[in-house]
Amino acid sequence: MSERLKNTRASDEESSKIIDELTKDLENNVNTQDETEFLVNPDSPEDIPSSSGVGGISDLPSKEEELDRDKTESDTDSIDEESLKDAEVDLTDDQKQERRIIAEQLKVAGNESYKVKDYDRSIEKYTEALKICPLQFSQLRSFLYCNRSAAKMAQQKYSSAAKDCTKAIELDDKYFKAYYRRAQSYEASDKLDESLADFKKMLELDPSHKEALKAITRLPPLIEAKNEKLKTEMLGKLKDLGNMLLRPFGLSTDNFQLEQDAESKGYKINFKQ
């Protein structure tokens, strides 16, 4: 057995010291929420701290701003699950339960920070919980990822929030709120096809959900408009390239005309002087 794995052994006395250290800044109340509770009601306007815009999201950043934000975001909230798996090898069942309790308390601390809009601390507490919560408690880990996504959405870190939602869904593929938040994050990131897919999945789980019903009507025209814009931009670039290649011959793309066949729907190119 490696020295690193041996070091994961802890006596009951050492475990107690670990718990005292990790929970010294948490609230004294050890009673935590039931694991079936969510951070907020998915239909509540408090879901994401805004009351306007699509799905409660307003003042969306530009695509460039979000890319810059993703580039500058640190890796401090990344979770190395392989290392966690190795570290848990020698833990007793009691020690794993102790870590679950600590993770629950950290979740409560994250929830409290979220409520007062201290999103940095909220993310920090959820991350601490994920780093100590044993992998076998998949439901709790799913909640932690989804709650952390809400704090990231509040900071308009939509790409990172979507990744957290994906982790939550991997742990619980029926987690309605994770699909909802990921759908919102995707739409805010202009990933409209992915957003529509998640809203459709929401309707599989809850056919009467109002926001999902609105979204499947709202998003298709936006997707079509986006695709048309991309098509126009692509054709413009191809035309510029064609003109560059034809210029030495005294020609341009204006000398070629695309004509669609009414029956076959195919295209033919006509040359005109």
C-alpha positions in Angstrom: 0.0 0.0 0.0 1.4 3.4 -0.9 2.5 5.9 1.8 -0.2 8.4 0.5 -2.9 5.9 1.2 -1.5 4.9 4.6 -1.6 8.6 5.5 -5.4 8.6 5.0 -5.9 6.4 8.1 -7.1 8.4 11.1 -7.9 7.4 14.6 -11.3 8.4 16.1 -9.4 11.1 18.0 -7.8 12.5 14.8 -11.2 12.4 13.0 -12.7 14.4 15.8 -10.0 17.0 15.4 -10.6 17.2 11.7 -14.3 17.8 12.2 -13.6 20.5 14.8 -11.2 22.3 12.4 -13.5 22.1 9.3 -16.6 23.1 11.1 -15.2 25.9 13.4 -16.7 28.6 11.2 -20.0 27.0 10.6 -23.3 27.6 12.4 -23.8 25.7 15.7 -26.9 24.1 14.4 -25.9 20.6 13.3 -29.4 19.8 12.0 -29.2 20.1 8.2 -31.8 20.2 5.5 -33.2 16.9 4.2 -31.3 15.8 1.1 -34.4 16.0 -1.0 -34.7 19.8 -0.4 -33.5 22.2 -3.0 -31.7 25.5 -2.4 -34.6 27.4 -3.9 -37.9 26.7 -5.6 -37.2 26.4 -9.4 -40.3 28.4 -10.2 -39.4 31.2 -7.8 -38.0 34.5 -9.0 -35.2 34.1 -6.5 -33.9 31.1 -8.5 -31.4 33.4 -10.2 -31.1 36.9 -8.6 -33.0 38.8 -11.3 -36.6 39.3 -12.1 -36.3 40.2 -15.8 -35.0 38.6 -19.0 -35.3 35.0 -20.1 -35.8 32.5 -17.4 -34.9 35.0 -14.7 -31.7 36.0 -16.4 -31.0 39.7 -17.4 -28.1 41.9 -18.3 -26.4 39.0 -20.1 -22.7 39.4 -20.9 -21.5 39.4 -24.5 -20.0 36.3 -25.8 -16.5 37.9 -25.6 -17.1 38.9 -22.0 -18.1 35.4 -21.0 -15.1 33.9 -22.8 -12.8 36.3 -21.0 -14.5 35.4 -17.7 -14.0 31.7 -18.3 -10.4 32.3 -19.2 -9.7 34.2 -16.0 -11.7 31.8 -13.8 -9.3 29.8 -11.6 -9.3 26.1 -11.0 -9.9 26.4 -7.3 -13.3 24.8 -7.6 -12.3 21.8 -9.7 -12.8 18.4 -8.1 -10.3 15.6 -8.6 -12.6 12.6 -8.1 -9.8 10.1 -8.8 -7.8 11.5 -5.9 -10.9 11.4 -3.7 -11.4 7.8 -4.6 -7.9 7.0 -3.6 -8.1 8.9 -0.4 -11.3 7.0 0.6 -9.8 3.5 0.3 -8.8 3.2 3.9 -11.6 5.2 5.5 -14.0 3.3 7.7 -17.7 3.5 7.4 -17.8 5.7 10.5 -15.2 8.0 9.0 -17.2 8.3 5.8 -20.3 9.2 7.8 -18.4 11.8 9.6 -17.3 13.4 6.3 -20.9 13.3 5.0 -22.0 15.2 8.1 -19.3 17.8 7.5 -20.3 18.1 3.9 -23.9 18.6 5.0 -22.8 21.4 7.3 -20.7 23.0 4.6 -23.8 22.9 2.3 -25.8 24.8 4.9 -23.1 27.3 5.1 -23.1 27.7 1.3 -26.8 28.1 1.3 -26.7 30.8 3.9 -24.0 32.7 2.0 -26.1 32.4 -1.2 -29.1 33.9 0.5 -27.1 37.0 1.5 -25.6 37.2 -2.0 -22.0 36.3 -0.9 -21.6 34.2 -4.0 -17.8 33.8 -3.7 -18.1 32.3 -0.2 -21.1 30.2 -1.3 -19.0 28.6 -4.1 -16.1 28.1 -1.7 -18.3 26.2 0.8 -19.9 24.0 -1.8 -16.5 23.3 -3.2 -15.1 22.4 0.3 -18.1 20.0 0.7 -17.5 18.4 -2.6 -13.8 17.8 -1.7 -14.7 16.0 1.5 -18.0 14.3 0.7 -17.4 10.6 0.0 -18.2 9.6 -3.6 -20.8 7.0 -2.4 -23.1 9.8 -1.3 -24.0 10.6 -4.9 -27.3 12.3 -4.1 -25.7 14.8 -1.8 -22.9 15.5 -4.3 -25.5 16.1 -7.0 -27.2 18.7 -4.8 -23.8 20.4 -4.1 -23.0 20.7 -7.8 -26.4 22.1 -8.6 -26.3 24.5 -5.7 -22.9 25.7 -6.8 -24.2 26.2 -10.3 -26.8 28.7 -8.9 -24.0 30.8 -7.3 -22.0 30.8 -10.5 -25.1 31.8 -12.5 -25.5 34.7 -10.1 -22.0 35.8 -11.1 -22.8 35.2 -14.8 -20.3 32.4 -15.1 -22.7 30.5 -17.3 -20.3 28.0 -19.0 -18.9 26.9 -15.6 -22.4 26.7 -14.2 -23.5 24.5 -17.1 -20.6 22.1 -16.3 -21.7 21.9 -12.7 -25.2 21.1 -13.8 -23.9 18.4 -16.1 -22.1 16.8 -13.1 -25.3 17.0 -11.1 -27.2 15.3 -13.9 -24.5 12.6 -14.2 -25.1 11.7 -10.6 -28.9 12.0 -10.9 -30.4 11.9 -14.4 -33.9 12.9 -13.0 -32.7 16.0 -11.3 -35.2 18.5 -12.6 -33.6 21.7 -11.2 -30.2 20.7 -12.7 -31.8 20.5 -16.2 -33.5 23.8 -15.6 -30.4 25.7 -14.5 -28.4 24.1 -17.3 -31.0 25.2 -19.9 -30.8 28.7 -18.5 -27.0 28.7 -18.6 -26.9 27.4 -22.1 -29.4 30.0 -23.4 -27.3 32.7 -21.7 -24.2 31.3 -23.4 -26.1 31.4 -26.8 -26.1 27.6 -26.9 -29.7 27.6 -28.0 -29.9 24.0 -29.4 -28.5 22.6 -26.1 -30.9 24.8 -24.1 -33.9 23.7 -26.1 -32.9 20.0 -25.6 -32.8 20.6 -21.8 -36.2 22.3 -21.8 -37.6 19.4 -23.7 -36.2 17.0 -21.1 -37.8 19.1 -18.4 -41.2 18.6 -20.1 -40.6 14.9 -20.0 -40.2 15.1 -16.3 -42.9 17.8 -15.8 -45.2 18.3 -18.8 -46.9 21.3 -17.2 -43.8 23.4 -16.4 -44.6 26.9 -17.6 -41.1 28.1 -18.3 -40.2 25.0 -20.3 -43.5 25.3 -22.3 -42.6 28.9 -23.1 -39.1 28.0 -24.1 -40.0 25.4 -26.6 -42.1 28.0 -28.4 -39.5 30.9 -27.9 -36.3 29.1 -28.9 -36.9 27.5 -32.3 -37.3 30.9 -34.1 -34.2 32.1 -32.4 -32.3 29.0 -33.4 -33.5 29.4 -37.0 -32.5 33.1 -37.0 -29.1 32.2 -35.6 -28.5 29.5 -38.2 -29.5 31.9 -41.0 -27.1 34.5 -39.7 -24.3 31.9 -39.5 -25.2 30.8 -43.1 -25.0 34.4 -44.3 -21.7 34.9 -42.6 -20.3 31.7 -44.1 -21.5 32.5 -47.6 -20.0 36.0 -47.3 -16.6 34.5 -46.3 -16.8 32.0 -49.2 -17.7 34.9 -51.6 -14.6 36.8 -50.4 -12.4 33.8 -50.9 -13.9 33.2 -54.4 -13.3 36.7 -55.4 -9.7 36.5 -54.3 -9.2 33.4 -56.4 -11.1 34.7 -59.5 -9.5 38.2 -59.5 -6.4 37.1 -61.5 -8.7 35.9 -64.3 -10.7 39.1 -64.4 -13.7 37.5 -62.9 -15.7 37.6 -59.6 -18.4 35.6 -58.0 -20.9 38.0 -59.6 -20.2 36.1 -62.8 -21.7 33.0 -61.3 -25.3 32.6 -60.3 -26.8 29.8 -58.2 -30.2 28.7 -59.4 -32.3 26.2 -57.4 -34.2 23.5 -59.3 -37.9 23.6 -58.2 -38.3 19.9 -58.3 -35.1 18.4 -57.1 -34.3 21.3 -54.8 -30.7 21.0 -56.0 -28.6 23.9 -57.3 -26.9 24.6 -60.6 -24.4 27.3 -61.4 -24.9 29.6 -64.3 -22.1 31.6 -65.8 -22.8 35.1 -67.0 -20.4 37.5 -68.6 
